Amino acid sequence: MVQLSELIISNLIYTFVSHFCRYSEEEQTKSSRAKKIQVIMLRHISSVLDIQKGAEKWTVLAQVVHKGHNQLTREVPPRRIMRFLLTDTEGTKVSVVTYEQHIKIFNKFLQPYQRYYVSNAIVVPADPTYRVGSYECSWILNYKILIENYAEPVPPMLPCIFELTNFSDLHKYADSDNLCNIRGFVIHAFPVKQADPDCTSRDIIIVNEEKKLMLMTLWNEFEHDEGIKIADMISTAPLIIALRVKVTTFNTLSFTTRYSSGILISPPLPDDLSFKQWFTLNKEEIQNLLNAKTYSDANCLLPPPNEEDIKAISTFQASFPIQKAAWVQGTVKLAYGFTKYWTTACVNCHKIVNADIDWIIHCPLCKQQSEVELRARIPIIITDPSSSIHCIISGEDAEKMIEFTPLQLKQAQEDGFGIDTELNDALKKYTVVCFLKSYETLFQGQLQRKNTVIKAYIAAELSHHPLPLALPENTQVSSALGSSSARYPEKSSKDQMFTPTTKLVLEEIAGASSYKEGQTSTTSGAKRSLDFPEYLPADTLPEHATKTAEQFAKEHAKSYNPPGNMKDSPAKKAKAKED
């Protein structure tokens, strides 16, 4: 019995000691964890604005706003680079970059909209191209930089504010180096276009709260990454924010990505819900605008400007190349010295191509299979009190002022019929407000500046826009290109724009043109990729001037034989009466 009792007591003592030792170990572990937590809690969390060049031993709780692509720098030799955009809890944004072998460390670790503790990154002055907001520094990450996960079930809304550009103000950025930030819903994604084996693109259509639809072209890595994601989500009309995109005059006005651009897909924004509700309420109207292709309608993309947006011509000329496009206004006259007032162009994008109108081509600009159309292309001089400017006006904007169809212009040239006087008399009746694009092109080894009218409004179309369109009488106008009236004496205007004989000839030309148009080639259209430069003859009179309207009428009115189907036409009857 005594031995049994001793054995029981021994077991009890062993059990007690074992439990006591285990309890002590657990308490020590808990104490150690508490000390570690206390150390972390004691670490000071700074804001981005607190971190300046030379700062040490700092930590910022940062949220990833945007993760860039793995790109090559434009240095020589180039280096691999990846950029990030971060924000702190106060909404201050900072540009972050990592290079070469360090990219693979952060490429998978740092994900959009997640939060991390970032400590002791290298602080350097910010590149002006990527500087965001008031913070003047950027950070560099390498393998030594400490970045820790911030554990949370759902990241918060982005606290930063984006400076967004209204679509109605895009004309101020057209063809300039001033990039802009925009926000909108993607409502359509076109198929991928392959320019060459190393270049791909995809066009998308976005709409903002102004109910304006805009085309945006995603190039290369933007098409490979964001373009594919957006196309896969297109049924849900994803919301995007596009950072540092360029506004171009392609398709009248459109966006295009640049090397420094960034695209945020479905970013968590504080006003996200209200914006999506707006889209739902207006979804049917937006679909109608998409069906009407307003994203390629110049009247929708460039409506009549406000008076304060119109520049003096001299100001516009002096601002090149900083500002390459602007609204100007003035009176119009023909720029003499040209013999051809029509061209052939792609029916989709209006790129000039040297092709017949019965051809089917693969356009080298829009990369689409398209027909070829005739377009009026008229050289004009626009004059305001400050200066005058030579430019080209094309398409419908030209045709509404000259009262000729492109087919009539083509036939007149082919038949040696000079219509300069008639064109000038028609143009001189108008005062226009137009959106001009200025550019440089290489001609005979020298750079020449040329100007193209993107969109024009005549005074009658601006009745609801009280603009000061009339010029003072006897205004002396200077021009960087010289006075056009001094170089080419203007032909006198007639009280009646066309004489009866001239009218007759034009009607006969129109009839003959209609007949020729019906007799198009029956051969199959050739699909080919053509590139025809926008060649403009020099502002000099041709060596052999074309015949005037009256000369042509006197020499050929009686001998001009219209096609058989024209024998009972009104023009034929008028000619018979005159004879």
C-alpha positions as CSV (number, residue, x, y, z in Angstrom):
1,M,0.0,0.0,0.0
2,V,2.8,2.4,0.9
3,Q,4.5,1.8,-2.4
4,L,1.3,2.3,-4.3
5,S,0.7,5.6,-2.5
6,E,4.2,6.8,-3.3
7,L,3.7,5.9,-7.0
8,I,0.5,7.9,-7.2
9,I,2.1,10.9,-5.5
10,S,5.0,10.7,-7.9
11,N,2.7,10.7,-11.0
12,L,0.8,13.7,-9.6
13,I,4.0,15.6,-9.1
14,Y,5.2,14.8,-12.6
15,T,1.9,15.8,-14.2
16,F,1.9,19.1,-12.2
17,V,5.5,19.9,-13.2
18,S,4.8,19.1,-16.9
19,H,1.7,21.4,-17.0
20,F,3.6,24.1,-15.2
21,C,6.5,24.0,-17.7
22,R,4.2,24.0,-20.7
23,Y,2.3,27.0,-19.3
24,S,5.5,28.8,-18.8
25,E,6.6,28.2,-22.4
26,E,3.2,29.4,-23.7
27,E,3.4,32.5,-21.6
28,Q,6.9,33.2,-22.8
29,T,5.7,32.8,-26.4
30,K,2.8,35.1,-25.9
31,S,5.1,37.6,-24.2
32,S,7.5,37.4,-27.1
33,R,4.6,38.0,-29.6
34,A,3.3,40.9,-27.6
35,K,6.8,42.5,-27.6
36,K,7.0,42.1,-31.4
37,I,3.5,43.6,-31.9
38,Q,4.6,46.4,-29.6
39,V,7.7,47.0,-31.7
40,I,5.5,47.2,-34.9
41,M,3.0,49.4,-33.2
42,L,5.8,51.7,-32.2
43,R,6.9,52.1,-35.8
44,H,5.9,55.6,-37.0
45,I,3.7,55.6,-40.2
46,S,4.5,58.6,-42.3
47,S,2.6,60.3,-45.1
48,V,4.1,60.7,-48.6
49,L,4.6,64.4,-48.1
50,D,6.8,63.7,-45.1
51,I,9.3,61.8,-47.2
52,Q,11.8,64.0,-48.9
53,K,15.2,63.3,-50.5
54,G,17.6,61.9,-47.9
55,A,14.9,60.6,-45.6
56,E,15.8,57.5,-43.6
57,K,14.0,54.9,-41.4
58,W,10.5,55.7,-42.6
59,T,7.4,53.7,-43.4
60,V,4.3,54.7,-45.5
61,L,1.1,52.7,-45.7
62,A,0.5,52.9,-49.5
63,Q,-2.1,51.7,-51.9
64,V,-1.3,50.7,-55.5
65,V,-3.2,52.9,-57.9
66,H,-1.7,51.8,-61.2
67,K,0.8,49.1,-62.2
68,G,2.6,49.8,-65.5
69,H,4.1,47.6,-68.2
70,N,7.5,46.0,-68.4
71,Q,9.0,48.5,-70.9
72,L,12.3,49.6,-72.4
73,T,13.6,53.1,-71.6
74,R,14.5,55.5,-74.4
75,E,18.0,55.8,-73.1
76,V,21.1,54.5,-75.0
77,P,21.5,51.7,-74.2
78,P,17.9,51.0,-73.1
79,R,17.0,49.5,-69.8
80,R,14.0,47.5,-68.6
81,I,11.7,49.6,-66.4
82,M,8.4,49.2,-64.6
83,R,6.4,52.1,-63.1
84,F,3.8,52.1,-60.3
85,L,1.6,54.8,-59.0
86,L,0.9,54.7,-55.3
87,T,-1.1,56.8,-52.9
88,D,-1.1,57.2,-49.1
89,T,-4.2,57.4,-46.9
90,E,-4.3,61.2,-47.3
91,G,-4.6,60.9,-51.1
92,T,-1.1,62.1,-52.0
93,K,0.2,60.2,-55.1
94,V,3.8,59.2,-55.8
95,S,5.4,57.8,-58.9
96,V,7.5,54.6,-58.1
97,V,9.9,52.9,-60.5
98,T,12.0,49.7,-60.5
99,Y,14.6,48.5,-63.0
100,E,16.0,45.4,-64.7
101,Q,16.4,42.3,-62.4
102,H,14.4,43.9,-59.6
103,I,11.2,44.0,-61.8
104,K,10.4,40.3,-61.3
105,I,10.4,40.8,-57.5
106,F,7.7,43.5,-57.5
107,N,5.8,42.5,-60.7
108,K,3.8,39.8,-58.9
109,F,4.0,41.2,-55.4
110,L,2.5,44.7,-56.0
111,Q,-1.1,44.4,-57.3
112,P,-3.5,47.1,-58.2
113,Y,-5.7,48.6,-55.4
114,Q,-4.0,46.5,-52.7
115,R,-2.2,48.2,-49.7
116,Y,1.4,47.6,-48.5
117,Y,3.8,49.0,-45.9
118,V,6.7,50.6,-47.9
119,S,9.9,51.4,-46.0
120,N,13.1,53.2,-46.9
121,A,12.7,53.4,-50.7
122,I,15.3,55.5,-52.5
123,V,13.9,59.0,-52.8
124,V,14.9,61.1,-55.9
125,P,13.6,64.2,-57.7
126,A,10.6,63.3,-59.9
127,D,10.7,63.2,-63.7
128,P,8.4,66.0,-64.8
129,T,6.7,63.6,-67.2
130,Y,5.6,61.4,-64.3
131,R,5.2,63.9,-61.5
132,V,1.8,63.7,-60.0
133,G,0.2,66.4,-57.8
134,S,2.3,68.6,-55.5
135,Y,4.8,65.9,-54.4
136,E,8.1,66.7,-56.1
137,C,9.9,63.3,-55.5
138,S,9.6,59.8,-56.8
139,W,10.8,56.5,-55.3
140,I,13.1,53.8,-56.6
141,L,12.6,50.1,-55.5
142,N,15.3,47.5,-55.4
143,Y,15.7,44.1,-53.7
144,K,16.8,45.8,-50.5
145,I,13.7,47.8,-50.1
146,L,11.3,46.5,-47.5
147,I,7.7,46.0,-48.6
148,E,5.2,44.2,-46.3
149,N,1.6,43.1,-46.9
150,Y,-1.1,44.9,-45.2
151,A,-3.6,42.3,-44.2
152,E,-7.3,43.3,-44.8
153,P,-10.2,41.5,-46.3
154,V,-11.2,44.2,-48.8
155,P,-9.0,47.2,-49.8
156,P,-10.7,50.6,-49.3
157,M,-11.7,53.1,-52.0
158,L,-8.9,55.0,-53.6
159,P,-8.5,58.2,-51.5
160,C,-6.7,60.1,-54.3
161,I,-8.3,62.7,-56.7
162,F,-7.7,62.6,-60.4
163,E,-7.6,65.8,-62.5
164,L,-9.9,64.8,-65.3
165,T,-10.5,66.6,-68.6
166,N,-14.0,67.2,-70.0
167,F,-14.5,65.9,-73.5
168,S,-15.9,69.3,-74.5
169,D,-12.4,70.8,-73.8
170,L,-10.4,68.2,-75.8
171,H,-9.9,70.6,-78.7
172,K,-7.5,72.6,-76.5
173,Y,-5.2,69.5,-76.3
174,A,-5.4,68.4,-79.9
175,D,-2.0,67.4,-81.4
176,S,-0.1,69.0,-78.6
177,D,2.3,67.5,-76.1
178,N,-0.1,68.3,-73.2
179,L,-1.5,64.9,-72.2
180,C,-4.7,64.5,-70.3
181,N,-6.6,62.2,-67.9
182,I,-10.1,61.1,-68.8
183,R,-12.7,58.8,-67.3
184,G,-15.5,56.9,-69.0
185,F,-17.3,53.6,-69.7
186,V,-16.1,51.4,-72.5
187,I,-19.2,50.6,-74.6
188,H,-17.5,48.9,-77.6
189,A,-14.3,47.2,-78.5
190,F,-13.2,46.7,-82.1
191,P,-11.1,43.8,-83.3
192,V,-7.3,43.8,-83.1
193,K,-5.5,45.4,-86.0
194,Q,-2.1,44.2,-87.1
195,A,-0.1,47.0,-88.6
196,D,3.0,44.8,-88.9
197,P,4.4,41.8,-87.0
198,D,5.7,44.0,-84.2
199,C,2.8,46.5,-84.0
200,T,-0.8,45.8,-83.0
201,S,-3.6,48.1,-82.0
202,R,-7.2,48.0,-80.9
203,D,-9.8,50.8,-81.0
204,I,-12.4,51.2,-78.2
205,I,-15.3,53.6,-77.7
206,I,-15.7,55.3,-74.4
207,V,-18.5,57.7,-73.1
208,N,-18.4,60.1,-70.2
209,E,-21.1,62.0,-68.3
210,E,-21.3,64.5,-71.1
211,K,-22.8,61.8,-73.3
212,K,-19.9,62.3,-75.8
213,L,-18.5,59.2,-77.4
214,M,-14.8,59.1,-78.2
215,L,-12.5,56.7,-80.0
216,M,-9.4,55.6,-78.2
217,T,-6.6,53.6,-79.8
218,L,-4.6,51.1,-77.6
219,W,-1.2,50.4,-79.0
220,N,1.0,47.3,-78.5
221,E,1.4,46.5,-74.8
222,F,-1.8,48.4,-74.0
223,E,-3.6,46.2,-76.5
224,H,-1.9,43.0,-75.2
225,D,-2.8,43.8,-71.6
226,E,-5.6,46.2,-71.0
227,G,-7.2,45.8,-74.4
228,I,-7.7,42.0,-73.9
229,K,-9.1,42.5,-70.4
230,I,-11.5,45.3,-71.6
231,A,-12.7,43.2,-74.6
232,D,-13.4,40.3,-72.3
233,M,-15.5,42.6,-70.0
234,I,-17.2,44.6,-72.7
235,S,-20.7,43.2,-72.0
236,T,-20.5,44.9,-68.6
237,A,-19.3,48.3,-70.0
238,P,-16.3,48.5,-67.6
239,L,-15.4,51.9,-66.2
240,I,-11.8,53.1,-66.9
241,I,-9.5,56.0,-66.1
242,A,-6.9,56.7,-68.7
243,L,-3.9,58.6,-67.5
244,R,-1.6,60.8,-69.7
245,V,-3.3,60.0,-73.1
246,K,-2.8,62.1,-76.2
247,V,-5.6,63.9,-78.1
248,T,-5.1,63.6,-81.9
249,T,-7.0,64.9,-84.9
250,F,-7.3,61.4,-86.3
251,N,-11.0,60.7,-86.8
252,T,-11.6,64.4,-86.2
253,L,-10.7,64.0,-82.5
254,S,-9.6,60.8,-80.7
255,F,-7.4,59.5,-78.0
256,T,-4.2,57.4,-78.3
257,T,-2.0,55.8,-75.8
258,R,1.6,56.9,-75.4
259,Y,4.7,55.4,-73.8
260,S,3.9,57.1,-70.5
261,S,0.1,56.4,-70.5
262,G,-1.7,54.2,-67.9
263,I,-5.2,52.7,-67.8
264,L,-7.1,51.8,-64.7
265,I,-9.8,49.2,-65.2
266,S,-12.8,49.3,-62.7
267,P,-10.9,51.3,-60.1
268,P,-12.6,51.5,-56.6
269,L,-13.7,55.1,-56.5
270,P,-15.9,56.9,-54.0
271,D,-18.4,58.1,-56.6
272,D,-18.3,54.8,-58.5
273,L,-21.9,53.8,-57.6
274,S,-23.5,57.1,-58.6
275,F,-21.6,57.1,-61.9
276,K,-22.8,53.6,-62.7
277,Q,-26.3,54.5,-61.8
278,W,-26.1,57.4,-64.3
279,F,-24.9,55.0,-67.0
280,T,-27.8,52.6,-66.3
281,L,-30.4,55.4,-66.5
282,N,-28.9,56.6,-69.8
283,K,-27.9,53.3,-71.3
284,E,-30.6,53.3,-74.1
285,E,-29.6,56.9,-75.2
286,I,-25.9,56.0,-75.2
287,Q,-26.7,52.9,-77.4
288,N,-28.5,55.1,-79.9
289,L,-25.5,57.4,-80.0
290,L,-23.2,54.4,-80.6
291,N,-25.5,53.1,-83.4
292,A,-25.4,56.6,-85.0
293,K,-21.6,56.5,-84.9
294,T,-21.3,59.9,-83.3
295,Y,-17.7,59.0,-82.3
296,S,-16.8,59.7,-86.0
297,D,-19.2,62.6,-86.6
298,A,-17.3,65.9,-86.8
299,N,-20.5,67.9,-85.8
300,C,-20.6,66.0,-82.5
301,L,-16.9,65.9,-81.9
302,L,-16.2,69.5,-82.7
303,P,-19.4,71.5,-82.2
304,P,-19.3,75.3,-82.7
305,P,-16.8,76.8,-80.2
306,N,-17.3,79.5,-77.6
307,E,-16.1,82.9,-78.5
308,E,-13.2,82.8,-76.0
309,D,-11.9,79.6,-77.6
310,I,-11.3,81.3,-81.0
311,K,-7.7,82.4,-81.6
312,A,-6.5,85.2,-83.8
313,I,-4.7,83.8,-86.8
314,S,-1.5,85.5,-86.0
315,T,-1.6,84.0,-82.5
316,F,-2.2,80.6,-83.9
317,Q,0.7,80.9,-86.4
318,A,3.1,82.1,-83.7
319,S,2.2,79.3,-81.3
320,F,3.5,76.5,-83.5
321,P,4.7,73.9,-82.7
322,I,3.5,74.2,-79.1
323,Q,-0.1,74.5,-80.3
324,K,-0.8,72.7,-83.6
325,A,-4.6,73.0,-83.7
326,A,-7.1,75.7,-82.8
327,W,-10.3,77.5,-83.7
328,V,-9.9,80.5,-86.0
329,Q,-12.4,82.7,-87.9
330,G,-12.3,84.9,-91.0
331,T,-13.4,85.5,-94.5
332,V,-12.6,83.1,-97.3
333,K,-11.2,83.3,-100.8
334,L,-9.6,80.9,-103.3
335,A,-5.8,80.4,-103.2
336,Y,-5.0,80.7,-106.9
337,G,-2.2,78.7,-108.5
338,F,-3.8,75.2,-108.3
339,T,-5.2,73.1,-111.1
340,K,-6.7,70.2,-109.3
341,Y,-9.6,70.6,-106.8
342,W,-10.5,67.0,-106.1
343,T,-8.8,63.9,-104.8
344,T,-9.5,60.2,-104.1
345,A,-9.5,59.0,-100.5
346,C,-10.4,56.1,-98.2
347,V,-14.2,56.2,-97.5
348,N,-13.6,55.3,-93.8
349,C,-10.8,57.6,-92.6
350,H,-10.5,60.0,-95.6
351,K,-6.8,59.3,-96.1
352,I,-5.7,60.4,-99.6
353,V,-4.8,57.4,-101.8
354,N,-3.8,57.2,-105.4
355,A,-6.5,54.8,-106.5
356,D,-9.5,54.6,-108.8
357,I,-13.0,55.0,-107.4
358,D,-14.0,51.5,-108.4
359,W,-11.2,49.9,-106.4
360,I,-11.5,48.1,-103.0
361,I,-8.4,48.8,-101.0
362,H,-6.9,47.9,-97.7
363,C,-6.3,51.4,-96.2
364,P,-2.7,51.9,-94.8
365,L,-4.0,54.3,-92.2
366,C,-7.2,52.8,-90.7
367,K,-6.2,49.2,-91.6
368,Q,-9.6,48.5,-93.0
369,Q,-10.9,47.2,-96.3
370,S,-12.7,50.1,-97.8
371,E,-14.0,51.7,-101.0
372,V,-12.4,54.8,-102.6
373,E,-14.4,58.0,-102.9
374,L,-14.0,61.3,-104.7
375,R,-13.6,64.3,-102.4
376,A,-13.4,68.0,-103.0
377,R,-10.1,69.5,-101.9
378,I,-9.9,73.2,-102.2
379,P,-7.0,75.5,-101.4
380,I,-8.3,78.6,-99.6
381,I,-7.0,81.7,-97.7
382,I,-8.7,82.6,-94.4
383,T,-8.3,86.2,-93.3
384,D,-9.0,88.0,-90.0
385,P,-7.8,91.5,-88.9
386,S,-4.5,90.1,-87.6
387,S,-3.3,87.9,-90.5
388,S,-4.2,85.4,-93.2
389,I,-3.4,81.8,-93.5
390,H,-3.3,79.3,-96.5
391,C,-5.0,76.0,-95.9
392,I,-6.8,73.1,-97.5
393,I,-10.5,72.5,-96.9
394,S,-12.0,69.1,-98.0
395,G,-15.1,67.0,-98.1
396,E,-18.5,68.2,-97.1
397,D,-17.1,71.4,-95.5
398,A,-15.8,72.4,-98.9
399,E,-18.7,71.3,-101.0
400,K,-21.3,73.3,-99.0
401,M,-19.5,76.5,-100.0
402,I,-18.4,75.9,-103.6
403,E,-21.7,74.4,-104.9
404,F,-19.9,71.8,-107.0
405,T,-19.8,68.0,-106.5
406,P,-16.4,66.3,-106.5
407,L,-17.4,64.5,-109.8
408,Q,-18.1,67.9,-111.4
409,L,-14.7,69.2,-110.2
410,K,-12.9,66.1,-111.7
411,Q,-14.7,66.3,-115.0
412,A,-14.0,70.0,-115.3
413,Q,-10.3,69.5,-114.9
414,E,-10.2,66.5,-117.3
415,D,-12.0,68.6,-120.0
416,G,-9.7,71.6,-119.5
417,F,-12.5,73.8,-118.0
418,G,-11.1,76.5,-115.7
419,I,-13.4,77.3,-112.9
420,D,-11.2,79.4,-110.6
421,T,-13.4,82.5,-110.9
422,E,-16.5,80.6,-110.1
423,L,-14.9,78.9,-107.1
424,N,-13.6,82.2,-105.8
425,D,-16.9,84.0,-106.3
426,A,-18.6,81.2,-104.3
427,L,-16.1,81.2,-101.5
428,K,-16.0,85.0,-101.1
429,K,-19.7,84.9,-99.9
430,Y,-18.7,83.1,-96.7
431,T,-17.3,83.9,-93.3
432,V,-16.2,80.8,-91.5
433,V,-15.3,79.6,-88.1
434,C,-13.0,76.6,-88.5
435,F,-10.8,74.2,-86.5
436,L,-7.3,74.3,-88.2
437,K,-4.5,71.8,-87.9
438,S,-1.0,72.9,-88.7
439,Y,1.8,70.4,-89.5
440,E,5.2,70.1,-91.2
441,T,6.0,67.9,-94.1
442,L,9.1,67.3,-96.1
443,F,9.0,68.6,-99.6
444,Q,12.0,68.6,-102.0
445,G,14.3,68.2,-99.0
446,Q,12.9,71.0,-97.0
447,L,10.3,71.2,-94.2
448,Q,7.1,73.1,-95.2
449,R,4.4,74.1,-92.8
450,K,0.9,73.3,-94.1
451,N,-2.6,73.8,-92.7
452,T,-5.7,71.6,-93.0
453,V,-9.3,72.5,-92.0
454,I,-10.6,69.7,-89.7
455,K,-14.1,71.2,-89.3
456,A,-15.7,74.4,-90.6
457,Y,-18.9,76.3,-89.8
458,I,-20.3,79.0,-92.0
459,A,-22.2,82.0,-90.5
460,A,-25.6,80.5,-91.3
461,E,-24.8,77.5,-89.2
462,L,-23.9,79.7,-86.2
463,S,-27.1,81.7,-85.9
464,H,-27.5,80.5,-82.3
465,H,-23.8,81.4,-81.6
466,P,-23.5,85.2,-81.6
467,L,-19.9,85.4,-82.8
468,P,-18.3,88.5,-84.3
469,L,-17.8,87.1,-87.8
470,A,-17.8,90.3,-89.9
471,L,-14.5,92.0,-90.5
472,P,-14.1,95.8,-90.6
473,E,-14.1,97.4,-94.0
474,N,-10.8,98.3,-95.6
475,T,-8.9,96.1,-93.1
476,Q,-5.2,95.8,-94.0
477,V,-4.2,92.2,-93.6
478,S,-0.7,90.9,-93.2
479,S,0.4,87.3,-93.8
480,A,3.5,85.3,-93.1
481,L,3.1,83.9,-96.6
482,G,2.6,87.4,-98.2
483,S,-0.5,89.0,-99.6
484,S,-2.3,86.6,-101.8
485,S,-4.0,89.4,-103.7
486,A,-0.7,91.0,-104.5
487,R,0.8,87.8,-105.9
488,Y,-2.3,86.7,-107.8
489,P,-4.6,89.6,-108.8
490,E,-8.1,88.6,-107.9
491,K,-10.5,88.0,-110.7
492,S,-13.5,90.3,-110.6
493,S,-16.7,89.0,-109.2
494,K,-19.8,89.0,-111.3
495,D,-23.2,90.1,-110.1
496,Q,-24.4,86.7,-111.3
497,M,-22.1,83.9,-110.3
498,F,-22.5,81.9,-113.5
499,T,-23.3,83.3,-116.9
500,P,-26.1,81.3,-118.8
501,T,-23.4,79.8,-121.1
502,T,-21.2,78.7,-118.2
503,K,-24.2,77.2,-116.4
504,L,-25.0,75.2,-119.6
505,V,-21.5,73.8,-119.8
506,L,-21.5,72.8,-116.1
507,E,-24.8,71.1,-116.5
508,E,-23.5,69.2,-119.6
509,I,-20.4,68.2,-117.5
510,A,-22.6,67.0,-114.7
511,G,-24.6,64.9,-117.2
512,A,-21.5,63.4,-118.8
513,S,-20.0,62.7,-115.4
514,S,-23.2,60.9,-114.3
515,Y,-23.1,58.8,-117.5
516,K,-19.4,57.9,-116.9
517,E,-20.1,57.0,-113.3
518,G,-22.7,54.5,-114.5
519,Q,-20.2,52.9,-116.9
520,T,-17.8,51.8,-114.2
521,S,-15.4,48.9,-114.8
522,T,-16.8,45.5,-114.5
523,T,-13.5,44.0,-113.5
524,S,-13.1,43.0,-109.9
525,G,-11.7,45.5,-107.4
526,A,-8.1,45.2,-106.5
527,K,-7.3,45.0,-102.8
528,R,-4.0,46.7,-102.2
529,S,-2.2,48.8,-99.6
530,L,-1.4,52.3,-100.9
531,D,0.3,55.3,-99.4
532,F,-0.2,58.5,-101.3
533,P,1.5,61.6,-99.7
534,E,-0.6,64.7,-99.3
535,Y,1.2,66.6,-102.0
536,L,0.3,70.3,-102.5
537,P,1.7,72.2,-105.5
538,A,3.7,75.4,-104.8
539,D,1.8,78.6,-104.6
540,T,2.7,79.6,-108.2
541,L,0.6,79.9,-111.3
542,P,0.9,76.9,-113.7
543,E,3.0,77.3,-116.8
544,H,0.0,76.7,-119.0
545,A,-3.1,78.2,-117.4
546,T,-6.3,76.3,-117.9
547,K,-9.0,77.8,-120.1
548,T,-11.5,80.1,-118.4
549,A,-15.1,79.3,-118.2
550,E,-16.1,81.8,-121.0
551,Q,-13.3,80.6,-123.3
552,F,-14.3,77.0,-122.8
553,A,-17.9,77.8,-123.4
554,K,-17.2,79.7,-126.6
555,E,-14.9,77.0,-128.1
556,H,-16.7,73.9,-127.0
557,A,-20.3,74.6,-126.0
558,K,-21.6,73.8,-129.5
559,S,-19.3,70.9,-130.0
560,Y,-19.8,69.3,-126.6
561,N,-21.8,66.1,-127.2
562,P,-23.6,64.8,-124.1
563,P,-24.4,61.1,-123.9
564,G,-27.4,59.8,-125.6
565,N,-29.5,59.5,-122.5
566,M,-29.1,63.3,-122.0
567,K,-30.8,64.3,-125.2
568,D,-34.1,65.3,-123.5
569,S,-32.4,66.9,-120.5
570,P,-33.2,70.5,-119.4
571,A,-29.7,71.5,-120.3
572,K,-30.1,70.3,-123.8
573,K,-33.3,72.3,-124.2
574,A,-31.7,75.4,-122.8
575,K,-28.8,75.1,-125.2
576,A,-31.2,74.7,-128.2
577,K,-33.0,77.9,-127.2
578,E,-29.8,79.9,-126.9
579,D,-28.6,78.7,-130.3
